């Protein structure tokens, strides 16, 4: 626990740290990667180059320092971090590396302002949060290892089926090499993949795009021209190939209840929504499934969704194409606008809304939902990369 004196120092120096947070994280990552190159494997380097990961860490530091005497408000953020860390098999020892490099980065950027007392307070603050995360992550590792079909650490799976779903999305069915069962997961969760590409280890998270069955997992991956992992999966991984995965994780999950569900996705963002749709439809909940795509060529899983709609009368669906081909048959042409959403949202706005897609789409949808009076408590979303603000 931090002392009152340490809390006072954190609060007094928080403005200076906030003003220099981006410089601190911009110093921290290169320092850590050069001194401890083994940790590079758990970071998506495209997020580093684009600045998303350093900015996300800067925002997290500011939020933590600003709430140092009221950590309860950070509960949701802590849960999100725990889920992401568990999907990457983060260990307690790695917190030593991060703490050492982060404190050195703070000292480098702030210079003489980091007195021994300031360094001691920020070091204590770091370890306070680290111990919270380490304990929560250890509990989650143990829980996943204890459930039927569960495990801890990497588990080798074989690609038993590979199938194109559209011009840009391909599905991979994965079964454990050890022949054992696979733990169930909550609709909307993802798994971590550990890939070795030309001698380089990469970790990536991919949403589970089918309902749990105890035997196999399915991921559906969009081929990104500059995406090292997605290009490898599309172009080089074949049926029979193996790699390691980590247990399902993630807090972007279908909540229990009987209220209507709105699943609003764009592009490959619909992958976690598919298992949500399966569960909600099977429970008889009213569902509105809205999916936006460029055109029919890149629209995956249309037949699957249409089949669910055909057998579940409480499920409605609509497809929105921004650049349809002549033989396409979308329900709407253009983009997801407030006027379009208003056609499908319940008049009383009593629905749980889940949305996922490219960042511009998510930012627009978030603002539209607020403008239409959907309560924040009913809205849930997920980022494929570092958590960013949509406002």
Residue, then its C-alpha position, 0 to 999 in steps of 0.5 A: x500500500x502506498x503511504x499518504x506521503x507517496x500518494x501526495x507526491x504522485x498527485x503533485x507530480x501527476x500533471x508533469x508526468x501527464x504533460x510528458x507521458x507521450x515522451x516517457x512512453x516513446x522513450x520506454x519502448x525503445x529502451x525496453x526492446x533494446x535491453x530486453x529483446x525477448x519481450x518484443x514478441x508479445x507486442x504488435x510492432x505495427x502498433x508501435x510504429x503507428x504510435x497506438x501502443x505508446x499513446x495507449x500506455x500514456x493514457x493508462x499512466x495518466x488515468x492511474x496517476x489521476x485516480x491513485x487514491x480511488x483505484x475502484x474507478x479503474x476496475x473495468x480497465x484492470x479487468x481488460x488488462x488482465x484479459x489481454x495479459x492472460x491471452x499473451x501468457x504474461x508472467x510475473x517476471x516480465x513486470x520487473x522488466x517493465x518496471x525497471x525500464x519505465x522508471x528509467x524512462x521517467x527519469x530520462x524525460x523529467x531529469x532533475x525533477x525526479x528526486x529520490x522521493x519522487x522516484x520512490x513514490x512512483x516506483x511504489x505506485x508501479x508495484x502497487x498496480x503490478x501486484x494487483x495485476x499479477x495476483x488477478x492474472x495468476x487467479x485467471x491462469x489457475x481458473x482456466x487450467x482447472x475447467x474441463x478442457x482448460x490449460x495453462x500456457x501454450x498448447x499446440x493445435x493443428x489446422x484441420x480445415x482452412x476455408x475462404x469466407x470472402x475475397x479477404x477473410x479466411x477461416x481456420x479450424x484448430x484442434x489440439x494435437x494432444x487429442x484432448x477437449x477444448x474448454x468452452x468460451x464466452x461468445x465474443x472472446x478471442x484466443x492468443x496465437x504464438x506464431x514462428x515466422x522465419x525464425x521470429x516469434x509473434x503473438x497475435x489475438x484473433x476472435x473466435x468466430x464459431x460457438x464452442x463445441x469442445x473439440x475445435x476452435x475457429x478463427x476467421x482472419x482478414x488478410x491485411x497487406x501489411x499484416x505480417x501474421x495475417x499474410x502468413x496465415x493466408x499465404x503459408x499456413x495450410x491444413x496439417x500445420x501446427x502452432x501454439x495457442x493460449x486459452x480464450x480470453x476477453x471481456x467483450x462478451x454477450x451479457x446475460x439477460x432477456x433484453x433485445x441485442x443489437x450486433x453492429x459490425x463492419x468488415x472482419x469486426x463481425x467475427x466475435x458477433x457470430x457466436x453472440x448471434x448463435x447464443x442470443x438466437x438460441x435463447x430466443x432473445x430479439x436480435x438485430x444484426x447489422x453488418x456493413x461491408x464494402x460490397x458482396x465480394x468481401x462480405x463473409x458469413x452472409x449465408x450463415x447469418x441468413x440461415x439463422x434469420x430463417x429459423x429464428x423469427x425474432x432475429x432481423x438482419x440488414x446489410x449495408x454496402x458502401x460500394x456495391x457491385x451491380x449484382x449485389x443486393x444490400x438492404x442499404x447503400x452507403x454508411x451506417x448513419x444515425x438515420x439508419x440506426x434509428x430504423x432498427x433500434x427499439x423506440x425506448x432504446x432498451x437494447x444492449x448494443x455491441x459494435x466492432x469494426x474499423x476505428x472510423x466506423x466505431x467512432x462514428x457509431x459511438x457518437x451516433x448511439x449517444x445522439x440517439x439516446x442509447x445509454x452508455x451502460x448498454x453499449x459495449x465495444x472491443x478494439x483489436x489493438x491497444x485500447x483507444x478513446x472513441x470520443 
